[in-house]
Amino acid sequence: MSDQGDASDAPDEDGAGNAGAADDGHRETFRHDPIGHARVRAGMTVGELVDEYGKAGIGAADVDRAVDVYAEMLSPDVTNFVGLAGAMVPAGMRQIVTDLIRDGHVDALVTTGANLTHDAIEAVGGKHHHGSVGPHDHRVEERTDARNEREHDERLRDEGVDRIYNVYLPQEHFTLFEEHLRANVFPKLERTVTIREFTRELGRANLEQNEERGVDEDPGIAAAAYEHDVPVYVPAIQDSVLGIQAWIYGQTSEFALDAIGDMTHLSDLAFAADSAGALVVGGGVPKNYTLQTMLTVPDAYDYAVQLTMDPSHTGGLSGATLDEARSWGKLEKSARNVTVVGDATITLPLVVAAARERAGE
């Protein structure tokens, strides 16, 4: 299934799709498949809601098709590679990914150093908080002008608070994170290691400290990956506080990261897969690193679902369709693939929950 729709399907055998066609031919690109009108009711499950999406068009239809493809990917016969970009952890998507790992639906995770930074902060007791994109009148929810928004961020800086759109993180939590790395992670790695080995050690330390400190929050993504022997790759680790801290520590120790050492491990995993699927959340390096893996092996992805906010017409990587990836040989010609354009903090929970329901979990 293509993320560009099924425009090339032949007309129905009963000829219903040809009603009103010109006498000199039939409609090669038309299929008799009327749009239905979604019905919603109190108490319906998320799977039932997405079934209603399937009756509709535009983005709703894409969501339904993405759920259909991802439900197939949840089969134990499919090796699943997950690319996770964007501020998914600080935005509150951490537990969804953690649960997918624990339930055996992630065989390899490609993510950002930023997501692992925020994951570790929560594991050892830090928290992210609801905030705003600018100063608000508490009586109404309306956005202010750019000048007031700038003043708002200047005040946040003075108060020691970092902003990720409408999420706040007190800067002392970064201090907590840095102390955690220096006390519990780096001392175990006084040598050159792959990034995968580094993230495994981070997961071990997150799990250990989460238990020792009695943190109420789940130990999280890296810890779950450690427990279930799921490799976590961070190809652009330098682009994060985690990477900065690794660089600083390496200035006065034997610790160092092998930037390309993981490529053999990831390629071997792809080579061994009888059937492979990719769930790509966001774009950037995690997306490309996940997809380009198939350029090093004889086969390609059999399934792929992409959740992105970026349009394809700019020619940029993050919005590039999965059909475009097929032209590179990253997807099989016969692959089932769907792109859903929208905020991943909305689409990820919806697609995962409905797919798990549709798969009978």
C-alpha positions as CSV (number, residue, x, y, z in Angstrom):
1,M,0.0,0.0,0.0
2,S,1.4,3.3,-1.0
3,D,1.4,6.5,1.0
4,Q,0.3,8.3,-2.2
5,G,-3.0,6.5,-2.4
6,D,-4.4,3.9,-4.7
7,A,-5.1,6.0,-7.8
8,S,-3.8,3.4,-10.1
9,D,-6.3,0.7,-9.1
10,A,-8.4,-0.7,-11.9
11,P,-12.2,-0.1,-11.9
12,D,-14.4,-2.6,-10.1
13,E,-15.2,-5.8,-12.1
14,D,-19.0,-4.9,-12.0
15,G,-18.2,-1.8,-13.9
16,A,-19.8,0.5,-11.3
17,G,-16.7,2.7,-11.5
18,N,-17.5,3.5,-15.1
19,A,-20.8,5.2,-14.6
20,G,-21.0,8.3,-16.8
21,A,-17.7,7.6,-18.5
22,A,-17.1,8.7,-22.1
23,D,-18.2,6.3,-24.8
24,D,-14.6,6.1,-26.2
25,G,-13.1,4.5,-23.1
26,H,-13.4,3.7,-19.4
27,R,-11.9,5.3,-16.4
28,E,-8.5,3.7,-15.9
29,T,-7.7,5.6,-12.7
30,F,-11.1,5.6,-11.1
31,R,-12.4,3.1,-8.5
32,H,-16.0,3.0,-7.3
33,D,-15.4,3.6,-3.6
34,P,-17.7,6.2,-2.2
35,I,-16.6,8.3,0.8
36,G,-18.5,7.4,4.0
37,H,-19.3,9.7,6.8
38,A,-17.7,9.0,10.2
39,R,-19.9,8.5,13.2
40,V,-18.6,9.0,16.7
41,R,-20.3,8.1,20.0
42,A,-19.5,8.1,23.6
43,G,-17.7,5.0,24.8
44,M,-16.2,3.9,21.5
45,T,-12.7,2.4,21.5
46,V,-9.8,4.0,19.7
47,G,-9.9,1.2,17.2
48,E,-13.5,1.8,16.5
49,L,-12.8,5.5,16.0
50,V,-10.1,4.7,13.5
51,D,-12.5,2.4,11.7
52,E,-14.7,5.4,11.2
53,Y,-11.6,7.4,9.9
54,G,-11.4,4.7,7.3
55,K,-14.7,5.8,5.8
56,A,-13.5,9.3,5.3
57,G,-10.8,10.9,3.1
58,I,-7.7,13.1,3.3
59,G,-5.8,12.7,6.6
60,A,-8.4,10.5,8.2
61,A,-8.0,7.8,5.5
62,D,-4.2,8.0,5.9
63,V,-4.5,7.3,9.6
64,D,-6.7,4.3,9.0
65,R,-4.3,2.9,6.5
66,A,-1.3,3.5,8.8
67,V,-3.0,1.6,11.5
68,D,-3.7,-1.3,9.1
69,V,0.0,-1.5,8.1
70,Y,1.3,-1.1,11.6
71,A,-1.0,-3.8,12.9
72,E,0.7,-6.2,10.4
73,M,4.1,-5.0,11.5
74,L,3.3,-6.0,15.1
75,S,3.5,-9.7,14.0
76,P,6.4,-11.5,15.7
77,D,7.6,-12.5,12.2
78,V,8.5,-8.8,11.4
79,T,11.7,-7.3,12.6
80,N,10.8,-3.7,13.5
81,F,13.2,-0.8,13.3
82,V,11.9,2.4,15.0
83,G,13.2,5.9,14.1
84,L,12.3,8.4,16.8
85,A,13.1,12.1,16.2
86,G,11.6,15.3,17.7
87,A,10.9,16.2,21.3
88,M,8.9,13.0,21.9
89,V,10.2,12.4,25.4
90,P,9.7,15.9,26.9
91,A,6.3,16.0,25.1
92,G,5.1,13.0,27.0
93,M,5.5,10.1,24.5
94,R,8.1,8.3,26.5
95,Q,5.8,5.6,27.9
96,I,4.4,4.6,24.6
97,V,7.9,3.8,23.2
98,T,8.9,2.1,26.5
99,D,5.9,-0.2,26.4
100,L,6.5,-1.1,22.7
101,I,10.0,-2.2,23.7
102,R,8.8,-4.2,26.6
103,D,6.1,-5.9,24.6
104,G,8.6,-7.0,21.9
105,H,7.6,-4.6,19.1
106,V,10.9,-2.8,18.8
107,D,14.0,-4.8,17.6
108,A,16.1,-1.7,17.0
109,L,15.7,1.9,18.0
110,V,17.3,4.9,16.2
111,T,16.8,8.1,18.1
112,T,18.4,11.4,19.2
113,G,20.7,12.2,22.0
114,A,18.2,14.7,23.1
115,N,15.5,12.1,23.6
116,L,17.8,9.9,25.6
117,T,18.9,13.0,27.7
118,H,15.3,13.7,28.6
119,D,14.6,10.0,29.1
120,A,17.5,9.8,31.7
121,I,16.4,12.9,33.5
122,E,13.0,11.4,34.1
123,A,14.5,8.1,35.1
124,V,16.6,9.6,37.9
125,G,13.9,11.9,39.3
126,G,13.7,15.0,37.1
127,K,10.4,16.1,35.6
128,H,9.1,18.1,32.6
129,H,6.3,20.5,33.2
130,H,3.4,22.1,31.4
131,G,4.3,25.6,30.2
132,S,3.2,28.1,27.5
133,V,4.7,29.6,24.4
134,G,4.3,33.1,25.8
135,P,2.7,35.0,28.6
136,H,-1.0,34.3,29.0
137,D,-3.8,36.0,30.7
138,H,-5.0,33.2,33.0
139,R,-8.6,33.9,32.1
140,V,-8.2,33.2,28.4
141,E,-6.0,31.0,26.2
142,E,-4.7,33.3,23.5
143,R,-1.2,33.7,22.1
144,T,0.6,37.0,22.5
145,D,2.6,39.0,20.0
146,A,6.3,38.3,19.2
147,R,7.6,41.0,21.5
148,N,5.8,39.7,24.6
149,E,6.9,36.1,23.6
150,R,10.5,37.3,23.6
151,E,10.2,38.9,27.0
152,H,8.6,35.7,28.2
153,D,11.6,33.7,27.2
154,E,14.0,36.2,28.6
155,R,12.3,35.9,31.9
156,L,12.5,32.1,31.7
157,R,16.2,32.4,31.1
158,D,16.6,34.6,34.2
159,E,14.6,32.0,36.2
160,G,16.7,29.1,35.0
161,V,14.0,27.4,32.9
162,D,14.4,25.9,29.4
163,R,11.4,25.9,27.1
164,I,10.5,23.3,24.5
165,Y,7.5,24.9,22.8
166,N,4.9,24.6,25.7
167,V,7.0,22.3,27.9
168,Y,9.3,23.6,30.6
169,L,12.4,22.0,32.1
170,P,14.2,23.5,35.1
171,Q,17.9,23.7,34.4
172,E,18.8,22.0,37.6
173,H,17.6,18.8,36.1
174,F,20.5,19.0,33.6
175,T,22.8,19.2,36.6
176,L,21.1,16.1,38.0
177,F,21.6,14.4,34.6
178,E,25.3,15.4,34.4
179,E,26.0,14.1,37.9
180,H,24.3,10.9,37.0
181,L,26.5,10.4,33.9
182,R,29.7,11.1,35.8
183,A,28.9,9.0,38.8
184,N,27.1,6.0,37.2
185,V,27.8,5.8,33.5
186,F,31.2,7.1,32.3
187,P,33.3,5.3,35.0
188,K,32.2,2.0,33.5
189,L,33.4,3.0,30.1
190,E,37.0,4.0,30.3
191,R,37.8,2.9,26.7
192,T,36.6,3.4,23.2
193,V,33.1,2.1,22.8
194,T,30.3,2.2,20.1
195,I,27.4,4.5,20.7
196,R,25.2,1.4,21.1
197,E,27.4,0.2,23.9
198,F,27.2,3.6,25.5
199,T,23.4,3.7,25.4
200,R,23.2,0.2,26.8
201,E,25.3,1.3,29.8
202,L,23.1,4.4,30.1
203,G,20.0,2.2,30.2
204,R,21.6,0.0,32.9
205,A,22.5,3.0,35.0
206,N,19.0,4.6,34.5
207,L,17.4,1.4,35.7
208,E,19.7,1.0,38.7
209,Q,19.3,4.6,39.9
210,N,15.6,4.6,39.3
211,E,15.2,1.7,41.7
212,E,17.8,3.0,44.2
213,R,16.3,6.4,44.4
214,G,12.7,5.1,44.5
215,V,11.6,7.3,41.6
216,D,7.9,7.1,40.9
217,E,8.4,7.6,37.2
218,D,9.1,4.6,35.0
219,P,12.8,4.0,34.3
220,G,12.0,4.6,30.6
221,I,13.2,3.9,27.1
222,A,16.9,3.2,27.5
223,A,16.3,1.1,30.6
224,A,13.7,-1.0,28.8
225,A,16.0,-1.4,25.9
226,Y,18.7,-2.6,28.3
227,E,16.4,-5.1,30.0
228,H,15.2,-6.5,26.7
229,D,18.5,-6.4,24.8
230,V,17.2,-4.0,22.2
231,P,20.0,-1.9,20.6
232,V,19.7,1.9,20.7
233,Y,21.6,3.8,18.0
234,V,22.2,7.5,18.2
235,P,24.0,8.4,14.9
236,A,24.1,12.2,15.7
237,I,24.8,11.9,19.4
238,Q,27.1,15.0,19.3
239,D,23.9,17.1,18.7
240,S,22.7,16.9,22.3
241,V,23.5,17.5,25.9
242,L,24.3,13.8,26.1
243,G,26.9,14.2,23.4
244,I,28.3,17.3,24.9
245,Q,28.8,15.6,28.2
246,A,30.5,12.6,26.5
247,W,32.9,14.9,24.7
248,I,33.7,16.8,28.0
249,Y,34.4,13.6,29.9
250,G,36.5,12.3,27.1
251,Q,38.9,15.2,27.4
252,T,40.3,13.9,30.7
253,S,39.8,10.2,30.4
254,E,40.2,7.2,28.1
255,F,36.5,7.3,27.2
256,A,35.7,7.8,23.5
257,L,32.9,7.0,21.1
258,D,33.3,5.1,17.8
259,A,31.0,7.1,15.5
260,I,30.6,4.4,12.8
261,G,31.1,1.2,14.8
262,D,27.3,0.6,15.0
263,M,26.8,0.3,11.3
264,T,28.0,-3.3,11.1
265,H,25.7,-4.3,14.0
266,L,22.7,-2.5,12.5
267,S,23.4,-3.9,9.0
268,D,23.7,-7.5,10.4
269,L,20.3,-7.1,12.1
270,A,18.8,-5.9,8.8
271,F,20.5,-8.7,6.8
272,A,19.1,-11.4,9.2
273,A,15.5,-10.1,9.0
274,D,13.1,-12.4,7.1
275,S,10.6,-9.5,7.0
276,A,11.4,-5.9,8.1
277,G,9.3,-2.9,9.0
278,A,10.1,0.7,9.9
279,L,8.1,3.0,12.1
280,V,9.5,6.4,11.5
281,V,8.4,9.2,13.9
282,G,9.7,12.6,12.7
283,G,12.5,13.1,10.3
284,G,16.1,14.2,10.3
285,V,19.0,11.8,11.1
286,P,17.0,9.1,12.8
287,K,14.7,8.8,9.8
288,N,17.5,8.6,7.2
289,Y,19.7,6.3,9.3
290,T,16.8,3.9,9.8
291,L,15.9,3.8,6.1
292,Q,19.5,3.8,4.7
293,T,20.3,0.6,6.5
294,M,18.6,-1.3,3.7
295,L,21.1,0.1,1.2
296,T,23.7,-2.2,2.8
297,V,21.8,-5.4,2.5
298,P,20.2,-7.3,-0.4
299,D,16.6,-6.8,0.7
300,A,14.6,-3.7,1.8
301,Y,11.7,-2.8,4.1
302,D,8.5,-4.8,3.5
303,Y,6.5,-2.3,5.7
304,A,6.9,1.3,6.7
305,V,4.8,3.9,8.5
306,Q,5.9,7.5,8.7
307,L,4.5,10.1,11.0
308,T,5.8,13.6,10.1
309,M,4.7,17.2,10.1
310,D,6.8,18.2,7.1
311,P,5.4,18.4,3.5
312,S,7.1,16.6,0.7
313,H,7.1,19.5,-1.9
314,T,10.1,21.2,-0.3
315,G,12.3,18.4,-1.3
316,G,13.6,18.0,2.3
317,L,14.4,14.7,4.0
318,S,12.0,15.0,6.8
319,G,8.9,15.4,4.5
320,A,10.1,13.0,1.8
321,T,7.5,10.3,1.1
322,L,8.1,6.7,1.6
323,D,7.4,6.2,-2.1
324,E,10.5,8.3,-2.7
325,A,12.4,6.0,-0.4
326,R,11.3,3.1,-2.6
327,S,13.1,4.7,-5.6
328,W,16.3,4.5,-3.6
329,G,15.8,0.8,-2.8
330,K,15.1,1.4,0.8
331,L,11.6,-0.1,0.5
332,E,10.6,-3.2,-1.5
333,K,8.6,-2.4,-4.6
334,S,5.8,-4.4,-3.1
335,A,6.1,-2.8,0.4
336,R,3.1,-1.6,2.2
337,N,3.8,2.0,3.3
338,V,1.8,5.0,4.5
339,T,2.8,8.5,5.4
340,V,0.6,10.4,7.9
341,V,1.2,14.2,8.0
342,G,0.4,15.7,11.4
343,D,1.7,16.4,14.9
344,A,3.3,13.1,16.1
345,T,2.2,13.8,19.6
346,I,-1.3,13.3,18.3
347,T,-0.8,10.7,15.6
348,L,1.7,8.3,17.5
349,P,-0.7,7.5,20.4
350,L,-3.6,7.1,18.0
351,V,-1.8,4.8,15.5
352,V,-0.2,2.7,18.1
353,A,-3.3,2.2,20.3
354,A,-5.5,1.4,17.3
355,A,-3.0,-0.9,15.7
356,R,-2.6,-2.8,18.9
357,E,-6.3,-3.2,19.2
358,R,-6.6,-4.2,15.5
359,A,-3.8,-6.8,16.1
360,G,-5.8,-8.3,19.0
361,E,-3.4,-7.3,21.8
